[in-house]
Amino acid sequence: MTDTNTGSTIRFTNDEQRKVFQLKMALGVLESEVINTMGIRFYRGSIINVLKRYFPDLPRTKRSAYKYLKHFLIFLELKDQLTSILNKKGFIL
């Protein structure tokens, strides 16, 4: 993934970078939608369907999916691991 210093374009050099970025963004969206009390959606499609690609046993509702991921400490650990992986490779999000 490269930064063009314009802040508007993200380019990926391989599919692994794209998957890591998508997963990190999906986890952030899920957290935002669950914590938000105003009912605002941050993703037009189903964030659960995106996350089910990575976690097939994920519950159907956002709140229970968030609790499921948080219960097993996957949510915070993955978010931190993904950030550290990206930082090690020179990517700052």
N, CA and C of each residue as an Amber inpcrd file, in Angstrom:
protein
   279
   0.8590000  -1.1650000   0.0000000   0.0000000   0.0000000   0.0000000
   0.8950000   1.2150000   0.0000000   0.6030000   2.1590000  -0.8510000
   1.4100000   3.3650000  -0.9090000   0.5430000   4.5820000  -0.6810000
   1.1750000   5.6130000  -0.1850000   0.4840000   6.8730000   0.0610000
   0.9970000   7.8870000  -0.9430000   0.1060000   8.5920000  -1.5770000
   0.5160000   9.5680000  -2.5770000   0.6540000  10.9650000  -1.9820000
   0.5650000  11.0690000  -0.6550000   0.6670000  12.3360000   0.0710000
  -0.4780000  13.2950000  -0.2110000  -1.4910000  12.8530000  -0.9400000
  -2.6530000  13.6970000  -1.1680000  -3.7470000  13.3770000  -0.1660000
  -3.6550000  12.2110000   0.4600000  -4.6570000  11.8200000   1.4360000
  -5.9270000  11.2840000   0.8150000  -5.9940000  11.1930000  -0.5130000
  -7.2340000  10.7620000  -1.1380000  -7.1100000   9.4230000  -1.8610000
  -5.9110000   8.8950000  -2.0240000  -5.7320000   7.6580000  -2.7640000
  -4.9340000   6.6570000  -1.9430000  -5.4360000   5.4420000  -1.8990000
  -4.7060000   4.3540000  -1.2690000  -4.4670000   3.3150000  -2.3440000
  -3.2240000   2.9330000  -2.5180000  -2.8950000   1.9140000  -3.5030000
  -2.2990000   0.7140000  -2.7900000  -2.7860000  -0.4550000  -3.1470000
  -2.3030000  -1.6940000  -2.5600000  -1.3490000  -2.3660000  -3.5400000
  -0.2820000  -2.9310000  -3.0030000   0.6720000  -3.6200000  -3.8740000
   0.3880000  -5.1160000  -3.9560000  -0.4510000  -5.6380000  -3.0340000
  -0.8250000  -7.0510000  -3.1070000  -2.1670000  -7.2660000  -2.4230000
  -2.7200000  -8.4660000  -2.5970000  -4.0390000  -8.7790000  -2.0520000
  -4.0320000  -8.8690000  -0.5280000  -2.9020000  -9.2580000   0.0640000
  -2.8230000  -9.3450000   1.5220000  -3.0430000  -7.9720000   2.1610000
  -2.4490000  -6.9520000   1.5920000  -2.6390000  -5.5940000   2.1080000
  -4.0980000  -5.1780000   1.9990000  -4.7270000  -5.5400000   0.8930000
  -6.1360000  -5.1950000   0.6830000  -7.0180000  -5.8820000   1.7260000
  -6.7420000  -7.1740000   2.0110000  -7.5340000  -7.9230000   2.9860000
  -7.3510000  -7.3740000   4.4020000  -6.1140000  -7.0470000   4.7590000
  -5.8360000  -6.4920000   6.0850000  -6.5550000  -5.1570000   6.2470000
  -6.4940000  -4.3290000   5.2290000  -7.1630000  -3.0260000   5.2760000
  -8.6740000  -3.1980000   5.3850000  -9.2510000  -4.1030000   4.5840000
 -10.6940000  -4.3240000   4.6190000 -11.1470000  -4.8300000   5.9860000
 -10.3950000  -5.7630000   6.5610000 -10.7600000  -6.3010000   7.8670000
 -10.6650000  -5.2320000   8.9410000  -9.6140000  -4.4410000   8.9140000
  -9.4600000  -3.3730000   9.9090000 -10.6030000  -2.3640000   9.8000000
 -10.9620000  -1.9760000   8.5940000 -12.0490000  -1.0230000   8.4010000
 -13.3890000  -1.6290000   8.8250000 -13.6140000  -2.9070000   8.5110000
 -14.8690000  -3.5720000   8.8800000 -15.0170000  -3.6550000  10.3980000
 -13.9310000  -3.9540000  11.1030000 -13.9890000  -3.9960000  12.5730000
 -14.2820000  -2.6190000  13.1450000 -13.6860000  -1.6010000  12.5670000
 -13.9510000  -0.2310000  13.0200000 -15.3870000   0.1920000  12.7770000
 -15.9310000  -0.1900000  11.6240000 -17.3230000   0.1410000  11.2960000
 -18.2750000  -0.5820000  12.2490000 -18.0170000  -1.8620000  12.5030000
 -18.8690000  -2.6110000  13.4280000 -18.8730000  -1.9510000  14.8000000
 -17.7050000  -1.6100000  15.2930000 -17.6180000  -0.9620000  16.5970000
 -18.3790000   0.3640000  16.6020000 -18.2220000   1.1680000  15.5660000
 -18.9080000   2.4610000  15.4850000 -20.4180000   2.3050000  15.4370000
 -20.8940000   1.3390000  14.6570000 -22.3400000   1.1510000  14.5280000
 -22.9670000   0.6070000  15.8020000 -22.2420000  -0.2140000  16.5460000
 -22.7840000  -0.7810000  17.7840000 -22.7770000   0.2690000  18.8940000
 -21.7010000   1.0180000  18.9970000 -21.5740000   2.0130000  20.0670000
 -22.4820000   3.2200000  19.8300000 -22.7090000   3.5620000  18.5770000
 -23.5120000   4.7260000  18.2260000 -24.9690000   4.5170000  18.6570000
 -25.5000000   5.4510000  19.4050000 -26.8770000   5.3350000  19.8940000
 -27.8900000   6.0560000  19.0040000 -27.4310000   6.7310000  17.9630000
 -28.3240000   7.4980000  17.0950000 -28.8690000   6.6750000  15.9300000
 -28.4130000   5.4440000  15.7620000 -28.8960000   4.5970000  14.6810000
 -28.2590000   4.8920000  13.3390000 -27.1460000   5.6020000  13.3320000
 -26.4720000   5.9290000  12.0820000 -25.6840000   4.7210000  11.5970000
 -25.8150000   4.4390000  10.3010000 -25.0450000   3.3490000   9.7010000
 -23.8460000   3.9470000   8.9930000 -22.7080000   3.2970000   9.1480000
 -21.4820000   3.7900000   8.5470000 -21.1000000   3.0050000   7.2940000
 -21.8380000   1.9440000   7.0120000 -21.5580000   1.1170000   5.8460000
 -22.8840000   0.8240000   5.1760000 -22.9510000   1.0020000   3.8840000
 -24.2120000   0.8730000   3.1700000 -24.7140000  -0.5670000   3.0990000
 -23.8050000  -1.5160000   2.9840000 -24.1850000  -2.9180000   2.9100000
 -24.2750000  -3.5380000   4.2940000 -24.1300000  -4.8320000   4.3460000
 -24.1700000  -5.5390000   5.6180000 -22.7510000  -5.7850000   6.1200000
 -22.3810000  -5.1110000   7.1710000 -21.0480000  -5.2620000   7.7390000
 -20.8580000  -6.6760000   8.2830000 -21.9460000  -7.2900000   8.6930000
 -21.8820000  -8.6690000   9.1900000 -21.4620000  -9.6180000   8.0720000
 -21.9940000  -9.4170000   6.8610000 -21.6210000 -10.2810000   5.7340000
 -20.1400000 -10.1300000   5.3820000 -19.6220000  -8.9290000   5.4810000
 -18.1940000  -8.7090000   5.2230000 -17.3680000  -9.4540000   6.2670000
 -17.7410000  -9.3420000   7.5350000 -16.9820000  -9.9830000   8.6100000
 -17.1340000 -11.5010000   8.6040000 -18.2430000 -12.0120000   8.0590000
 -18.4370000 -13.4690000   8.0070000 -17.4420000 -14.1410000   7.0640000
 -16.8320000 -13.3740000   6.1660000 -15.7790000 -13.9430000   5.3210000
 -14.5910000 -14.3700000   6.1790000 -14.3610000 -13.6400000   7.2570000
 -13.2280000 -13.9100000   8.1370000 -13.6240000 -14.7300000   9.3620000
 -14.8660000 -14.5720000   9.8080000 -15.3750000 -15.2690000  10.9980000
 -16.6980000 -15.9400000  10.6440000 -16.6770000 -17.1570000  10.0930000
 -17.9070000 -17.8140000   9.6130000 -18.9610000 -18.0570000  10.6890000
 -18.5620000 -18.2010000  11.9630000 -19.5220000 -18.4860000  13.0360000
 -20.0810000 -17.2260000  13.6900000 -19.8970000 -16.0950000  13.0690000
 -20.3360000 -14.8200000  13.6430000 -21.8590000 -14.7680000  13.7580000
 -22.3910000 -14.2990000  14.8920000 -23.8450000 -14.1490000  15.0370000
 -24.4170000 -13.1640000  14.0100000 -25.7340000 -13.1930000  13.8420000
 -26.3980000 -12.4040000  12.8010000 -26.5070000 -10.9190000  13.0990000
 -26.7130000 -10.5480000  14.3420000 -26.9200000  -9.1320000  14.6430000
 -25.6030000  -8.4430000  14.9730000 -25.5640000  -7.1410000  14.7390000
 -24.3390000  -6.3670000  14.9800000 -23.9260000  -6.4140000  16.4390000
 -24.8800000  -6.2320000  17.3160000 -24.5550000  -6.1850000  18.7430000
 -24.0310000  -7.5420000  19.2330000 -24.6790000  -8.6200000  18.8110000
 -24.1890000  -9.9270000  19.2590000 -22.8740000 -10.2950000  18.5720000
 -22.6630000  -9.8360000  17.3360000 -21.3780000 -10.0740000  16.6730000
 -20.2650000  -9.3170000  17.3980000 -20.5530000  -8.0970000  17.8020000
 -19.5800000  -7.2880000  18.5400000 -19.2470000  -7.9540000  19.8780000
 -20.2870000  -8.4140000  20.5820000 -20.0640000  -9.1070000  21.8620000
 -19.2730000 -10.3940000  21.6490000 -19.5910000 -11.1190000  20.5930000
 -18.8900000 -12.3630000  20.2710000 -17.3980000 -12.1000000  20.0580000
 -17.0940000 -11.1190000  19.2280000 -15.6990000 -10.8020000  18.9420000
 -14.9820000 -10.2470000  20.1730000 -15.6940000  -9.4370000  20.9290000
 -15.0850000  -8.8510000  22.1200000 -14.8780000  -9.9080000  23.2040000
 -15.8100000 -10.8320000  23.3120000 -15.7290000 -11.8880000  24.3180000
 -14.4600000 -12.7090000  24.1460000 -14.1360000 -13.0320000  22.9280000
 -12.9520000 -13.8470000  22.6650000 -11.6950000 -12.9930000  22.4750000
 -11.8080000 -11.7170000  22.7610000 -10.6980000 -10.7610000  22.6410000
 -10.1300000 -10.6800000  21.2320000 -10.8920000 -11.1650000  20.2910000
 -10.4350000 -11.1070000  18.9050000 -10.4720000  -9.6700000  18.4100000
 -11.5110000  -8.9590000  18.7760000 -11.7080000  -7.6290000  18.2360000
 -10.5350000  -6.7030000  18.5420000 -10.2010000  -6.5430000  19.8060000
  -9.1240000  -5.6290000  20.1680000  -7.7560000  -6.1540000  19.7590000
  -7.5390000  -7.4500000  19.9110000  -6.2420000  -8.0200000  19.5350000
  -5.9950000  -7.9050000  18.0380000  -7.0020000  -8.2100000  17.2450000
  -6.8400000  -8.1150000  15.7960000  -6.6010000  -6.6810000  15.3600000
  -7.3600000  -5.7740000  15.9560000  -7.2000000  -4.3660000  15.5920000
  -5.7810000  -3.9000000  15.9020000  -5.2650000  -4.2620000  17.0780000
  -3.9030000  -3.8810000  17.4540000  -2.8670000  -4.6020000  16.5910000
  -3.0940000  -5.8880000  16.3210000  -2.1520000  -6.6480000  15.4980000
  -2.1110000  -6.1020000  14.0760000  -3.2770000  -5.7830000  13.5390000
  -3.3150000  -5.2460000  12.1820000  -2.6110000  -3.8970000  12.1120000
  -2.8110000  -3.0700000  13.1200000  -2.1450000  -1.7750000  13.1480000
  -0.6360000  -1.9540000  13.2280000  -0.1820000  -2.8720000  14.0750000
   1.2570000  -3.0770000  14.1960000   1.8460000  -3.6780000  12.9170000
   1.1160000  -4.5760000  12.2750000   1.5920000  -5.1560000  11.0110000
   1.7220000  -4.0530000   9.9600000   0.7080000  -3.2160000   9.8830000
   0.7490000  -2.1360000   8.9040000   1.8560000  -1.1420000   9.2110000
   2.0400000  -0.8260000  10.4910000   3.0930000   0.1070000  10.8780000
   4.4760000  -0.4610000  10.5810000   4.6710000  -1.7580000  10.8110000
   5.9530000  -2.3890000  10.5190000   6.2790000  -2.3460000   9.0350000
   5.2340000  -2.4250000   8.2300000   5.4510000  -2.4000000   6.7730000
   5.4870000  -0.9670000   6.2350000   5.3840000  -0.0010000   7.1340000
   5.4970000   1.3960000   6.7250000   4.2030000   2.0730000   6.3520000
   3.0650000   1.4790000   6.7190000   1.7680000   2.0750000   6.4030000
   1.1860000   2.7110000   7.6330000   0.7110000   3.9120000   7.5020000
   0.0870000   4.5990000   8.6220000  -1.3410000   4.9370000   8.2180000
  -2.2810000   4.4660000   9.0240000  -3.7090000   4.7250000   8.7250000
  -4.2700000   5.7040000   9.7020000
